[in-house]
Amino acid sequence: MLGGRVGWVQLNRTLSALAATVGLWASAFPAIRVALQGYGPTQLSLLRLVVASAALAALLPWVKVRPPARRDLPRILAVGASGMSAYQLLLNWGELHVPAGTAALIVAAVPAISALLAAVLLGERLTPAGIVGSLVALAGTAVIATSTGEASYTAAAWTVLAAAVAQAVYHFAIKPLLRRYSGLEVTLYAMWVGTALLLPLAPSTVHALLEAPADATLAAVYLGLLPSAAGFVVWGYAVARLTVTAATAALYLVPVTALIVAYVWLGEEPETAQLFGGLITLIGVAFLEQPRSAIRSRLGRPGVKGVGEPAAEETLGPAPAGGAKDSPRGLCVPCAATDHLDDQGSTQARSAVSADGGRQYRSGYRTRLLPWGDVAFLGRRGRQAKIRRHRGEPRENRERSAGRS
């Protein structure tokens, strides 16, 4: 009874975090419209990034952030310039003439653009459904951009689409970084780089800050503190505890929620053609992101240096016997040795050879590979228990305890 109650409480917290993420990210679009009443697009971009960077920097006493390697600096510069600086500048400029809900519908095409970039530049294979979905999503954005025929609106709508492309480039370009850094580290690097690139705008931003109305300044601070900083942290909490399919499906609610928030907050009513184009975009993205089976692994230790990509056990061969003794953490080594209960046979049975020839320890961990490359810990398989810093099966623990008595 108690276990079921704890599980229910944890599920409620996870769903609450997911709902909070949707609400925060959806509210960003109307908040931009409010902030633009006192700030220009460039000034708002810098102010939002400064607030977000400071908020995330406040987490440093509680989270470990490694300095990036020198070889990764050019890519980090590129992702910060595209996903932070360019995205903010283009989106803010576009929302000068594009309603908040309509902008959210255009930005919803980011997954389709990311998939096309990965297919063209990385050679990633797109399924027929993925190809159709991407083209349908882009067609939906074209319908939105040309829905009114007004030159100012059309130019601004295409600018919002350019912001979506910048965000897609960000998601595409961070993939290699996520093999070496955590999602939080990559976000912090990009956020700080994006802020630094816009620092030349500081004089005009400070001048605007002194003259802007209070509601515009509050909206700008809100954008940096909640949708940008808190939104990422809460999203990471939720997606690590849900299936990828469930978490991704929730993101379809962002443009819908943005339409509702914009109507309540700003009184905006999008035109029928814009809603129709948004519906086409969401349908295309839904085709693109067909549910895929979760990738689960019982190999290795998530986040530990030396353990390769998660892989299905049936793809791995048996570990060879002999060789030097393993390290206590079960990292990849070329062979199996007497590490488990000082018994070579037991160690070999709990090991496998990865695709690169290294050895991986069958730790019993259950994990899920998240879309951006992080590995979420889902618990353990079997009935192993840890007693006095040693983990083993019930029989092994009984024998070990009997030996000490």
C-alpha positions in Angstrom: 0.0 0.0 0.0 2.8 2.4 1.0 4.7 1.7 -2.2 1.7 2.4 -4.4 1.1 5.6 -2.6 4.7 6.8 -3.0 4.5 5.9 -6.7 1.3 7.8 -7.1 2.8 10.9 -5.4 5.9 10.7 -7.7 3.7 10.4 -10.8 1.7 13.4 -9.7 4.9 15.4 -9.2 6.2 14.4 -12.6 3.0 15.3 -14.4 2.9 18.6 -12.5 6.4 19.3 -13.7 5.4 18.5 -17.3 2.4 20.7 -17.0 4.5 23.5 -15.6 6.9 23.2 -18.5 4.2 23.5 -21.0 2.7 26.5 -19.3 6.0 28.3 -18.9 7.1 27.8 -22.5 3.6 28.7 -23.8 3.5 31.9 -21.8 6.8 33.0 -23.2 5.2 34.0 -26.5 2.6 36.5 -25.1 5.2 37.7 -22.5 7.5 38.7 -25.4 4.7 40.9 -26.9 4.3 42.6 -23.5 8.0 43.2 -23.1 8.3 44.6 -26.6 6.1 47.5 -25.5 9.1 48.9 -23.6 12.1 47.3 -25.2 13.4 46.8 -28.7 14.0 43.3 -30.0 17.8 43.5 -29.5 17.4 45.0 -26.0 14.9 42.3 -24.9 17.1 39.6 -26.2 20.1 40.6 -24.1 18.0 41.3 -21.0 16.3 37.9 -21.2 19.6 36.0 -21.7 21.3 37.9 -18.8 18.5 37.1 -16.4 18.5 33.4 -17.5 22.3 33.1 -17.3 22.4 34.6 -13.8 19.6 32.2 -12.7 21.3 29.1 -14.0 24.6 30.3 -12.6 23.0 30.3 -9.2 22.7 26.5 -9.5 26.4 26.0 -9.6 26.9 25.4 -5.9 24.5 22.3 -6.2 25.4 20.9 -9.7 28.7 19.9 -11.2 29.6 21.8 -14.4 32.9 20.8 -16.1 34.8 23.3 -18.2 34.5 22.5 -21.9 37.4 21.0 -23.8 39.3 23.4 -26.1 38.3 21.3 -29.2 34.6 21.8 -28.4 34.8 25.6 -28.2 34.0 26.3 -31.8 30.9 24.2 -31.7 29.8 25.7 -28.4 30.2 29.1 -30.0 28.1 28.0 -32.9 25.3 26.6 -30.8 25.3 29.7 -28.5 25.1 32.0 -31.5 22.3 30.0 -33.2 20.1 28.6 -30.4 20.4 31.6 -28.0 21.5 34.9 -29.7 20.0 34.4 -33.2 16.8 32.7 -31.9 16.0 35.5 -29.5 16.8 38.3 -31.9 14.7 36.7 -34.7 11.8 35.7 -32.6 11.5 39.1 -30.8 11.7 40.9 -34.1 9.0 38.7 -35.6 6.6 39.1 -32.8 6.6 42.8 -33.4 4.0 42.0 -36.1 3.1 38.3 -35.6 0.6 37.4 -32.8 1.9 35.4 -29.9 -0.1 32.3 -30.6 0.7 32.4 -34.3 4.4 32.6 -33.5 4.1 29.5 -31.3 2.5 27.6 -34.1 5.4 28.5 -36.5 8.0 27.5 -33.9 6.3 24.1 -33.5 7.9 23.2 -36.8 11.4 23.0 -35.1 11.4 19.1 -34.9 10.7 18.9 -38.6 13.5 21.3 -39.5 15.9 19.5 -37.2 15.1 16.2 -38.8 15.8 17.6 -42.3 19.1 19.1 -41.2 20.2 15.8 -39.7 19.2 13.9 -42.8 21.1 16.3 -45.2 24.2 17.1 -43.1 24.6 14.0 -41.0 23.2 11.4 -43.3 20.6 10.3 -40.7 17.9 8.1 -42.3 14.4 9.5 -42.4 11.5 7.0 -42.5 8.8 7.6 -45.2 6.6 8.9 -42.4 9.4 11.3 -41.3 9.8 12.7 -44.8 6.1 13.2 -45.2 5.8 14.7 -41.7 8.6 17.2 -42.3 7.2 18.4 -45.6 3.7 18.7 -44.2 4.9 20.7 -41.2 6.8 23.1 -43.4 3.8 23.5 -45.6 1.8 24.4 -42.5 4.2 27.2 -41.7 4.0 28.5 -45.2 0.2 28.7 -44.9 0.6 30.7 -41.7 3.2 33.0 -43.2 1.1 33.9 -46.2 -2.3 33.9 -44.5 -3.0 37.7 -44.4 -1.2 39.0 -47.5 0.1 42.0 -45.5 3.8 42.7 -46.3 4.7 43.5 -42.7 3.1 40.4 -41.3 4.5 38.1 -44.0 8.0 39.4 -43.5 7.7 39.0 -39.7 6.2 35.5 -40.1 9.2 34.4 -42.2 11.4 35.9 -39.6 9.8 33.8 -36.9 10.4 30.8 -39.2 14.0 31.8 -39.4 14.0 31.8 -35.6 12.7 28.2 -35.8 15.5 27.3 -38.2 18.1 28.8 -35.7 16.6 26.7 -32.9 16.6 23.6 -35.2 20.3 24.3 -35.9 20.9 24.4 -32.2 19.3 21.0 -31.6 21.1 19.6 -34.5 24.5 21.0 -33.6 24.5 20.0 -29.9 24.3 16.2 -30.7 28.1 15.7 -30.7 28.4 17.7 -27.5 25.8 15.6 -25.7 28.1 12.6 -26.1 30.6 14.3 -23.8 28.6 16.6 -21.6 25.3 16.6 -19.8 22.3 18.4 -21.1 22.6 21.0 -18.3 26.2 21.6 -19.1 25.5 22.1 -22.8 22.6 24.5 -22.0 24.8 26.5 -19.7 27.6 26.8 -22.2 25.2 27.9 -24.9 23.4 30.3 -22.7 26.5 32.0 -21.5 28.0 32.2 -25.0 24.7 33.6 -26.4 24.7 36.3 -23.6 28.4 37.2 -24.3 27.7 37.7 -28.0 25.0 40.2 -27.3 27.0 42.2 -24.6 27.8 45.0 -27.1 24.1 45.8 -26.9 24.4 46.5 -23.1 24.5 50.3 -23.3 21.3 50.6 -25.2 19.7 47.9 -23.0 20.6 49.7 -19.8 19.2 52.9 -21.2 15.9 51.1 -22.1 15.8 49.5 -18.7 15.8 53.0 -17.1 12.9 54.2 -19.3 10.8 51.1 -19.9 7.4 50.7 -18.1 7.2 48.4 -15.2 5.0 45.8 -16.9 7.5 45.5 -19.8 10.4 45.0 -17.4 8.5 42.5 -15.4 7.7 40.6 -18.5 11.4 40.6 -19.6 12.6 39.4 -16.2 9.8 36.7 -16.2 11.0 35.5 -19.6 14.6 35.0 -18.4 13.8 33.6 -15.0 10.9 31.2 -15.7 10.5 30.1 -19.3 14.3 30.2 -20.0 15.9 29.1 -16.8 13.2 27.3 -14.7 11.5 25.8 -17.7 14.7 23.9 -18.7 15.2 22.6 -15.1 11.6 21.5 -14.7 11.6 19.9 -18.2 14.7 17.9 -17.3 13.0 16.6 -14.1 9.9 15.5 -16.0 11.4 13.9 -19.0 13.8 11.8 -16.9 10.8 10.2 -15.3 8.5 9.7 -18.3 8.7 7.8 -21.5 10.1 9.9 -24.4 6.8 9.4 -26.3 4.7 10.9 -23.4 7.1 13.8 -22.8 7.2 14.7 -26.5 3.4 14.4 -26.9 3.0 17.0 -24.1 5.0 19.5 -26.2 2.2 19.5 -28.7 0.2 21.4 -26.1 2.6 24.3 -26.1 1.2 26.2 -29.1 -2.3 25.4 -28.1 -1.7 26.7 -24.6 0.0 29.7 -26.1 -3.1 30.5 -28.1 -5.2 30.3 -24.9 -2.8 32.4 -22.8 -2.5 35.0 -25.6 -6.3 35.3 -25.8 -6.7 35.7 -22.0 -3.7 37.9 -21.5 -3.6 40.0 -24.6 -7.0 39.4 -26.2 -5.4 38.1 -29.4 -7.6 36.1 -31.8 -5.7 34.4 -34.6 -7.3 34.2 -38.0 -8.9 31.0 -39.3 -6.1 30.5 -41.9 -3.4 30.8 -39.2 -5.1 28.2 -37.1 -5.5 25.9 -40.1 -1.8 26.3 -40.9 -0.9 25.6 -37.3 -3.0 22.4 -37.4 -1.2 21.3 -40.5 2.1 21.9 -38.8 1.2 19.9 -35.7 0.0 17.0 -37.9 3.2 17.0 -39.8 5.3 17.0 -36.5 3.1 14.2 -35.2 3.9 12.1 -38.3 7.6 12.9 -37.9 7.7 11.8 -34.3 6.0 8.4 -34.5 6.3 6.5 -31.2 9.5 4.6 -30.9 10.3 1.9 -28.4 12.3 3.2 -25.5 15.9 2.3 -25.5 16.7 0.4 -22.4 20.0 -0.9 -21.3 21.3 -3.1 -18.5 24.9 -2.4 -19.4 27.3 0.0 -17.8 26.7 2.9 -15.4 25.0 6.0 -16.7 27.2 9.0 -16.8 30.4 7.2 -15.9 33.4 7.8 -18.1 34.4 4.7 -20.0 31.0 3.2 -20.6 29.9 3.3 -24.2 26.6 3.9 -25.8 23.6 1.9 -24.3 23.0 -1.2 -26.4 20.8 -4.2 -26.3 22.4 -7.2 -24.6 21.7 -9.5 -27.5 24.0 -7.5 -29.7 27.0 -8.2 -27.4 29.2 -11.2 -27.4 30.3 -13.1 -24.3 33.2 -11.6 -22.4 36.6 -13.4 -22.7 38.2 -14.9 -19.6 41.5 -14.0 -18.0 43.4 -10.8 -17.9 43.9 -8.1 -15.3 41.5 -7.4 -12.5 38.6 -5.0 -13.2 38.3 -1.6 -11.6 35.7 -1.6 -8.8 33.3 0.5 -10.9 33.1 -2.1 -13.7 34.4 0.2 -16.4 35.2 -1.0 -20.0 38.3 -3.1 -20.1 39.5 -5.5 -22.8 38.7 -8.6 -20.8 36.9 -10.1 -17.8 38.8 -11.1 -14.7 38.2 -12.0 -11.1 36.3 -9.0 -10.0 32.9 -10.4 -9.0 33.2 -12.4 -5.7 36.8 -13.1 -6.7 35.4 -15.6 -9.1 36.4 -15.5 -12.8 33.4 -17.5 -14.0 30.9 -15.3 -12.1 32.6 -12.1 -13.5 32.5 -13.5 -17.0 28.8 -14.3 -16.7 28.1 -10.7 -15.7 30.1 -9.1 -18.5 29.7 -8.6 -22.3 31.8 -7.2 -25.1 30.7 -3.9 -26.6 30.8 -3.1 -30.3 34.2 -1.4 -29.9 35.8 -4.4 -28.3 35.7 -3.1 -24.7 34.1 -5.0 -21.9 30.9 -3.7 -20.1 29.7 -4.9 -16.8 26.1 -6.1 -16.6 25.2 -3.8 -13.7 21.5 -4.4 -13.6 20.7 -0.7 -14.3 17.7 0.1 -16.4 18.1 3.3 -18.4 16.5 5.2 -21.2 18.4 7.2 -23.9 16.8 10.6 -24.0 16.5 12.6 -27.3 19.4 14.9 -26.5 21.8 12.1 -25.5 21.5 12.0 -21.7 20.8 8.6 -20.1 18.0 8.6 -17.6 18.2 6.1 -14.7 15.0 4.1 -14.3 15.9 1.8 -11.5 17.4 -1.7 -11.3 16.4 -5.1 -12.6 16.3 -8.3 -10.5 16.5 -8.7 -6.7 20.0 -7.4 -6.1 20.6 -5.6 -2.9 23.6 -3.5 -1.6 24.9 -4.5 1.8 28.0 -2.9 3.3 29.1 -1.4 0.0 28.7 -4.7 -1.9 25.9 -5.4 -4.3 24.8 -9.0 -5.0 22.0 -11.5 -5.5 20.2 -12.7 -2.3 22.1 -16.0 -2.3 25.4 -14.2 -2.6 24.5 -11.8 0.2 23.5 -14.6 2.5 26.8 -16.4 1.8 28.8 -13.3 2.4 26.9 -12.6 5.6 27.4 -16.2 6.8 31.1 -15.9 6.1 31.4 -12.8 8.4 29.4 -14.4 11.3 
